[in-house]
Amino acid sequence: MEIADTKYTEMDRHFTSVFRDMACGIEYDNLDDAEQWLITTWGLQEGHLIELFKTNPQLEVDAMLLLEKLIKN
């Protein structure tokens, strides 16, 4: 799926990479259940997660914090 909003381009790059790693069996022990849910939901259907951001702004904040965490590691 093409990410129309460039605001999510960096998120797409990192979340997709982690999702693919997880799908190949690579463990991310530093991610809690909610963070793993964000990654999995993004990987399976990022458009759905972006829609959820519109109705749940805290979810978007959580995703941005996760992105920062992934960039630092």
C-alpha positions in Angstrom: 0.0 0.0 0.0 1.3 3.4 -0.9 1.6 5.7 2.1 -0.1 8.9 0.9 0.8 11.0 3.9 4.6 11.6 4.0 4.2 12.1 7.8 4.1 8.3 8.0 6.9 7.5 5.5 9.6 7.0 8.2 7.1 5.0 10.3 6.4 2.8 7.4 10.0 2.1 6.8 10.9 1.1 10.4 7.6 -0.6 11.3 7.7 -2.7 8.0 11.3 -3.7 8.6 10.6 -4.9 12.2 7.4 -6.6 11.0 9.3 -8.6 8.4 12.0 -9.5 11.0 9.3 -10.7 13.4 7.6 -12.7 10.6 11.0 -14.4 10.1 11.2 -15.4 13.7 13.5 -12.6 15.0 12.6 -11.7 18.5 12.2 -8.2 19.7 12.3 -8.6 23.5 12.5 -4.9 24.1 9.0 -4.4 22.7 6.0 -4.8 25.0 2.7 -6.3 23.8 1.2 -2.9 22.8 4.2 -2.1 20.7 4.2 -5.5 19.1 0.5 -5.0 18.3 1.3 -1.7 16.6 4.0 -3.3 14.5 1.8 -6.3 13.6 -1.2 -4.1 12.7 1.0 -1.8 10.6 2.6 -4.8 8.8 -0.7 -6.4 8.0 -2.7 -3.3 7.1 -1.1 0.1 7.7 -4.1 1.9 6.2 -6.2 0.5 9.0 -3.8 1.8 11.7 -3.7 5.3 10.1 -7.5 5.3 10.2 -7.4 4.4 13.9 -5.0 7.4 14.4 -7.8 9.7 13.3 -10.2 8.4 16.0 -7.6 7.7 18.7 -4.9 10.4 18.8 -3.2 8.7 21.7 -2.6 5.7 19.5 -0.7 7.9 17.1 1.3 9.4 19.9 2.2 5.8 21.0 3.2 4.9 17.5 5.4 8.0 17.2 7.1 7.1 20.6 7.7 3.6 19.3 9.2 5.0 16.1 11.6 7.1 18.2 12.5 4.0 20.2 13.2 2.0 17.1 15.4 4.7 15.6 17.5 4.9 18.8 18.1 1.2 18.8 
